[in-house]
Amino acid sequence: MSVPTPPLPPTPEPGVPGLRAPKPTVRVVLVGRTGLEQMLRLDRSVELARVREPMHAIGELAEMSAPVDARPATVVVTAGAIAQTDLQAFRDALRSVDEEVRVIGIGPMPRGTDLDGMLPAGADAELVARVVRGGSATVTGAVSGPVSGSVSGSVSGAVAETTAGAAGRENRDARADVGPLEALLSGRDVLSAALAEISRVVGTTCVFTPAGKSGGEAGPGGSGVEVRRGSRVLGTLSASGAPIGGAVLNALGEHAAWLAGWLTLAAQQDQLRRAAFTDELTGAWNRRYFTRYLGASIAHAREARHHVSLMVFDVDNFKSYNDRFGHAAGDEILSEMVRLLGSVIRPTDRVCRIGGDEFAVIFHDPEGPRKPGAAATPGPASVAQIASRFQKQVCEHRFPRLMDEAPGTLTISAGLATFPWDGTTPEALLERADELALQSKRQGKNVITFGPGALRVCDIDRA
């Protein structure tokens, strides 16, 4: 059972305490190097996103908030981006997310480009501000008529209109992107959603085999076609079941570029999400992820009547190690802490770095406490055992940069609190775990102090 991931909480606005800056009422997505980012970043009423390629603008637009008093969103694209995509299909896909979105070009455009407005290269801040708020743009070199054609294998294939289907040659419109887009934004499997759409249009079940794995062979006499992103082969798209004819193979070929675009975007989104929630130094989850996962875990535990334990700890006298051995040694200590913890925790537990040398471990088992007589799971079953084993590992570990002084000199002080007995909200549970960690410091360090709820859970686990 997976833990639901709630939306990110609102980010506090900087400025005078007690006062909040006005919420953005203008949404702008810049596609390519428009030269507008710096001036728009200064406008607090603008919610701004910048992407390299047209297809990425669809996801950004969908993730942007849309307050009641918001003006129509504006997507500003450069000539280089427009030249590589089917403009009409791109606009249709954008409007499947926001019906009133405006597409504005900037700089010289190819002949036949049809946009909602144009901005000259080097436009001043006053003109840009007026245009992104729905005002008219200076028309320079725009000629009616959509751009025709698209570049095969480019990421624009994900929004390009294609012709497919063994029977009826059904046209794909922007609605074909809705399933993969919803999957992308909700964290579900984009490949499954894309294959479902391809199978529906082609009229038979289609499968994707990643490069390097055996499956439908591409090429003459094969039952599949290559899925490429530029010169890189991502895999093979094929139809399952009985041998297929040339009409279906042709249809698969027309879907390959579309699928390549979505697979590429999904991989990029996965990297971006991981970067947004991961501590770069240690590889642990960061404070942003900690807040979300703890809140989701407690919400799930409250509904299922389970418990969630939280251990907060830091390295005793960490500053002295930094001062004596250098920051490289300090960085090594923090990274090794995460590695050691990773060897003792359960798959559903999470190690998060929430401060300089401060860490939090969320002990959450979605299945709840083990029933009497149930088969034991491998490894330590209780949070007390996990915490004690980790504490011992730290004491015995040889940190390379500390040389001969490492064994027995490095210790941690921790506090362990448990929902619902030690706190019923994420904030209360974290505050209680912090208090218990301070008690450990006062007791001489190298101590783990358990709250009443944590002690109760440990008794349950041992039983």
C-alpha positions in Angstrom: 0.0 0.0 0.0 1.6 3.3 -1.1 1.5 6.4 1.0 -0.5 9.2 -0.6 1.5 12.3 -1.5 -0.3 15.5 -0.7 0.3 18.8 -2.6 3.1 21.0 -1.5 2.1 23.4 1.3 2.2 27.2 0.4 5.6 28.7 0.6 5.9 31.6 3.2 6.4 34.9 1.5 9.5 36.8 2.4 9.2 40.4 3.8 7.8 42.1 6.8 6.7 39.6 9.5 2.9 39.3 9.7 2.5 40.7 6.2 2.1 38.6 3.0 2.9 39.6 -0.5 0.0 39.6 -3.0 -0.7 36.2 -4.6 0.3 35.9 -8.3 -2.5 36.7 -10.7 -0.6 36.2 -13.9 0.7 32.9 -15.2 3.5 32.9 -17.7 5.5 30.0 -19.3 8.6 30.9 -21.4 9.6 28.3 -24.0 13.2 28.6 -25.2 15.6 31.5 -24.7 13.2 34.4 -24.7 15.3 36.9 -22.8 12.3 37.8 -20.6 13.0 35.7 -17.5 14.9 38.3 -15.6 12.4 41.2 -16.0 9.4 38.9 -15.2 11.1 37.4 -12.1 11.0 40.9 -10.5 7.2 41.1 -10.8 5.6 39.5 -7.7 2.2 39.2 -9.4 3.7 36.8 -12.0 3.9 33.0 -11.5 6.7 32.1 -13.9 8.1 28.9 -15.4 10.7 28.4 -18.1 11.2 25.3 -20.2 13.4 24.4 -23.1 10.9 22.6 -25.4 7.2 23.2 -26.3 5.9 19.9 -24.8 7.3 20.7 -21.4 5.1 23.8 -21.3 2.0 21.6 -21.1 3.0 20.1 -17.8 4.2 23.4 -16.4 0.9 25.1 -17.3 -1.1 22.2 -15.7 0.9 22.5 -12.4 0.5 26.2 -12.1 -2.2 27.5 -9.7 -5.1 29.3 -11.2 -6.6 31.8 -8.7 -10.2 33.1 -9.2 -9.0 36.5 -10.3 -6.2 35.2 -12.6 -5.9 36.6 -16.1 -5.6 34.1 -19.0 -2.2 32.3 -18.9 0.4 33.3 -21.5 2.9 31.0 -23.2 5.8 32.9 -24.9 7.7 30.9 -27.5 10.8 31.6 -29.5 11.3 31.1 -33.2 13.6 28.1 -32.6 11.0 26.3 -30.6 8.2 27.0 -33.1 10.3 25.7 -36.0 10.4 22.2 -34.5 6.8 21.6 -33.7 3.3 21.5 -35.1 2.0 24.8 -33.8 -1.7 23.9 -34.1 -1.3 20.6 -32.2 0.8 22.4 -29.6 -1.9 25.1 -29.0 -4.6 22.4 -28.9 -2.7 20.5 -26.2 -2.2 23.7 -24.2 -5.9 24.5 -24.4 -6.8 21.0 -23.2 -5.2 22.2 -20.0 -6.3 25.9 -20.1 -9.0 26.9 -22.6 -8.1 30.6 -22.6 -4.3 30.3 -22.8 -2.6 32.8 -25.2 0.4 31.8 -27.3 2.8 34.7 -28.0 5.9 34.6 -30.2 9.0 36.6 -29.7 11.5 37.6 -32.3 11.5 36.8 -36.1 9.2 33.9 -36.9 9.0 31.5 -39.8 6.6 32.3 -42.6 3.1 30.9 -42.0 3.3 31.2 -38.2 -0.1 31.9 -36.7 0.0 33.1 -33.0 -2.2 35.1 -30.7 0.4 37.9 -30.7 4.0 38.7 -31.4 6.7 40.5 -29.3 9.7 42.1 -31.0 13.1 40.9 -29.9 14.4 43.2 -27.1 10.9 44.3 -26.1 10.9 46.7 -23.1 9.5 45.8 -19.7 6.4 47.9 -20.1 5.3 46.2 -23.3 6.1 42.7 -21.9 4.1 43.4 -18.8 1.1 44.6 -20.9 1.2 41.5 -23.1 1.4 38.9 -20.4 -1.6 40.6 -18.7 -3.7 40.1 -21.8 -3.0 43.3 -23.7 -2.2 43.4 -27.4 1.3 42.8 -28.7 3.3 44.5 -31.4 2.8 42.4 -34.6 6.1 42.0 -36.4 6.4 39.6 -39.3 3.5 37.4 -38.4 1.7 35.8 -41.3 -1.5 33.9 -41.1 -1.6 30.2 -41.5 -0.2 27.5 -39.2 3.2 26.1 -39.4 3.1 22.7 -41.2 5.0 19.6 -40.5 7.1 18.4 -37.6 10.5 16.9 -37.0 10.4 13.1 -36.7 11.6 11.8 -33.4 11.7 15.2 -31.7 9.9 15.7 -28.3 7.3 17.7 -30.2 6.0 14.3 -31.4 4.1 14.1 -28.1 1.8 16.9 -29.1 1.8 16.5 -32.9 -1.3 15.4 -34.7 -0.8 11.9 -36.2 -2.8 9.5 -38.3 -3.1 6.0 -37.0 -5.3 3.0 -36.9 -5.5 -0.2 -39.0 -9.2 0.4 -39.7 -10.6 3.9 -40.3 -7.3 5.7 -39.9 -8.5 7.6 -36.9 -7.0 11.1 -36.3 -5.4 11.7 -32.9 -6.3 15.1 -31.4 -5.0 16.9 -28.3 -7.3 14.7 -26.1 -4.9 11.8 -26.7 -2.4 13.6 -24.4 -4.8 13.9 -21.5 -4.2 10.4 -20.1 -0.4 10.6 -20.1 -0.5 14.2 -18.8 -2.8 13.3 -15.9 -0.5 10.3 -15.1 2.6 12.5 -15.2 1.1 15.1 -12.9 -0.3 12.6 -10.4 2.9 10.5 -10.3 1.4 7.5 -11.9 2.9 5.4 -14.7 3.1 7.5 -17.9 4.0 4.5 -20.1 0.8 2.6 -19.2 -1.4 5.6 -20.0 0.4 6.2 -23.3 0.2 2.5 -24.3 -3.5 2.4 -23.5 -4.1 5.3 -25.9 -2.0 3.7 -28.7 -3.8 0.4 -28.2 -7.2 2.1 -28.5 -6.3 3.9 -31.7 -4.5 1.0 -33.4 -7.2 -1.5 -32.3 -5.0 -4.1 -30.7 -3.0 -4.4 -27.5 0.4 -2.7 -27.8 3.5 -3.3 -25.6 6.7 -1.4 -25.1 10.0 -3.3 -24.6 12.9 -1.2 -23.3 16.2 -1.3 -25.2 18.3 -4.2 -24.2 15.4 -6.5 -23.3 14.0 -9.2 -25.6 10.6 -8.4 -27.1 9.0 -7.5 -30.4 11.8 -7.1 -33.0 12.0 -3.9 -35.0 12.8 -3.6 -38.7 11.9 -5.7 -41.8 10.0 -8.9 -40.9 9.7 -7.8 -37.2 6.5 -7.2 -35.3 7.5 -3.8 -33.8 9.1 -0.5 -34.5 11.9 1.4 -32.8 11.1 4.2 -30.4 13.8 6.8 -30.7 14.6 10.1 -29.1 17.1 11.6 -31.5 19.9 9.1 -32.0 19.0 7.2 -28.8 16.9 4.1 -29.1 14.6 3.9 -26.1 13.0 0.5 -27.0 10.5 -1.2 -29.3 6.8 -0.6 -29.7 5.0 -3.8 -30.9 1.6 -5.4 -31.0 1.0 -8.5 -28.9 -0.7 -11.7 -30.0 -1.0 -12.9 -33.5 1.3 -11.8 -36.4 0.4 -8.3 -37.6 0.1 -6.8 -41.0 1.8 -3.8 -42.6 -1.1 -1.4 -41.8 -0.6 -2.0 -38.1 3.2 -1.7 -38.3 2.7 1.6 -40.2 0.4 2.8 -37.4 2.9 1.8 -34.8 5.6 3.8 -36.6 3.4 6.9 -36.5 3.0 6.5 -32.8 6.6 5.9 -32.0 7.7 9.5 -31.9 4.7 10.5 -29.8 5.6 7.7 -27.3 9.3 8.7 -27.3 8.3 12.3 -26.3 6.3 11.1 -23.4 8.9 8.7 -22.2 11.6 11.4 -22.3 9.4 13.9 -20.5 8.5 11.3 -17.8 12.2 10.5 -17.2 13.0 14.2 -17.0 10.1 14.8 -14.6 11.3 11.9 -12.4 14.8 13.4 -12.3 13.4 16.8 -11.4 11.2 15.5 -8.7 14.0 13.5 -7.2 16.3 16.6 -7.3 13.6 18.7 -5.7 13.2 16.2 -2.8 16.7 14.9 -2.3 19.6 16.4 -0.3 22.5 16.8 -2.8 25.3 16.1 -0.3 24.1 12.9 1.5 21.4 11.5 -0.9 18.9 11.6 2.0 15.4 13.0 1.5 15.4 16.8 2.2 13.2 18.9 4.5 10.6 19.5 1.8 10.1 15.7 1.4 10.2 15.2 5.1 7.2 17.6 5.6 5.2 15.9 2.9 5.9 12.3 3.9 5.4 12.8 7.6 2.1 14.5 7.0 1.0 11.7 4.6 2.1 9.0 6.9 0.2 10.4 9.9 -2.9 10.9 7.8 -2.7 7.3 6.7 -2.0 6.0 10.2 -4.9 8.0 11.6 -7.3 6.5 9.1 -5.9 2.9 9.5 -5.4 3.2 13.3 -1.7 2.5 13.0 1.2 4.3 14.6 4.1 6.4 13.1 7.4 6.9 15.0 9.8 9.8 14.4 13.4 9.8 15.5 15.3 13.1 15.4 19.1 13.1 16.0 22.3 15.0 15.3 26.0 14.2 15.6 27.5 15.0 19.0 30.1 17.8 18.9 29.8 17.9 15.1 31.4 21.4 14.9 34.6 20.2 16.5 35.0 17.6 13.8 34.5 20.2 11.1 37.0 22.6 12.8 39.6 19.9 13.4 39.5 17.8 10.3 38.0 20.2 7.7 34.6 20.4 6.0 35.4 17.5 3.7 35.6 15.3 6.8 32.3 16.8 8.1 30.6 16.1 4.7 31.9 12.5 4.9 30.4 12.0 8.3 27.0 13.2 7.2 27.0 11.0 4.1 28.2 7.9 6.1 25.4 8.5 8.6 22.8 8.2 5.8 24.5 5.1 4.4 24.6 3.4 7.8 20.9 4.2 8.4 20.0 2.8 5.0 21.4 -0.5 6.0 19.1 -1.0 9.0 15.8 0.7 8.2 12.8 -0.9 6.6 11.8 -0.2 2.9 8.9 2.0 4.0 11.0 4.1 6.5 12.5 7.4 5.3 15.8 9.1 6.3 15.7 12.9 5.9 18.2 15.6 6.4 16.3 18.5 8.0 19.2 20.7 9.0 23.0 21.0 9.0 23.8 17.9 10.9 20.3 17.2 12.0 18.4 14.2 10.6 15.0 12.7 11.0 13.9 9.1 10.5 10.2 8.4 9.8 9.3 4.9 10.9 6.1 4.1 9.0 4.8 0.6 8.2 1.6 1.0 6.1 0.6 -2.5 6.9 0.5 -1.8 10.6 1.8 -3.8 13.6 2.5 -7.5 13.0 -0.3 -9.8 14.0 0.5 -12.5 16.6 1.7 -15.7 14.9 2.5 -13.9 11.6 5.7 -14.7 9.9 8.5 -12.5 11.1 10.0 -10.1 8.6 13.8 -10.1 8.0 15.9 -7.6 9.9 15.0 -5.7 13.1 11.3 -5.5 13.7 11.0 -2.7 16.2 12.1 0.9 16.0 14.0 0.4 19.3 16.2 -2.3 17.7 16.8 -0.2 14.6 17.8 2.9 16.6 20.1 0.9 18.9 21.7 -0.9 16.0 22.3 2.4 14.2 23.7 4.0 17.4 26.2 1.1 17.8 27.2 1.2 14.1 28.1 4.9 14.4 30.3 4.2 17.5 32.1 1.4 15.7 32.4 2.8 12.2 35.8 3.8 10.8 35.3 7.1 9.1 38.2 7.3 6.6 39.0 11.0 7.1 39.0 10.7 10.9 41.7 8.1 10.6 42.7 6.2 13.8 40.5 8.5 16.0 37.2 7.4 14.4 36.3 4.2 16.3 34.5 5.0 19.6 34.7 8.8 19.2 31.7 9.6 17.1 28.2 9.5 18.7 24.7 10.7 18.2 22.0 12.0 20.5 18.4 11.3 19.5 14.8 11.6 20.6 12.1 9.2 19.5 8.4 10.1 19.6 5.3 8.2 18.3 1.9 9.2 16.9 -0.7 9.3 18.4 0.6 9.1 22.0 3.4 11.7 21.7 1.8 14.0 19.2 -1.3 14.0 16.9 0.0 16.3 14.2 3.3 16.5 12.2 4.2 19.7 14.0 3.5 18.3 17.5 5.4 15.1 16.8 8.4 16.9 15.5 8.4 19.2 18.4 8.2 16.3 20.9 11.0 14.4 19.2 13.2 17.6 19.3 12.5 17.9 23.0 13.5 14.3 23.6 16.7 14.8 21.6 17.6 17.8 23.9 17.0 15.6 26.9 19.6 13.1 25.4 22.1 15.9 25.2 21.5 16.9 28.8 22.1 13.3 29.9 25.7 13.3 28.6 25.1 12.6 24.9 25.3 9.3 23.0 21.8 8.7 24.3 18.4 7.9 22.6 15.5 9.1 24.7 12.1 7.5 24.1 8.8 9.2 24.6 5.9 7.3 26.3 4.4 6.5 23.0 7.6 5.2 21.5 8.1 2.9 24.6 4.6 1.6 24.1 5.3 0.8 20.5 8.5 -0.9 21.3 6.7 -3.2 23.8 4.1 -4.0 21.1 6.8 -4.9 18.5 8.7 -7.0 21.0 5.5 -8.9 21.9 
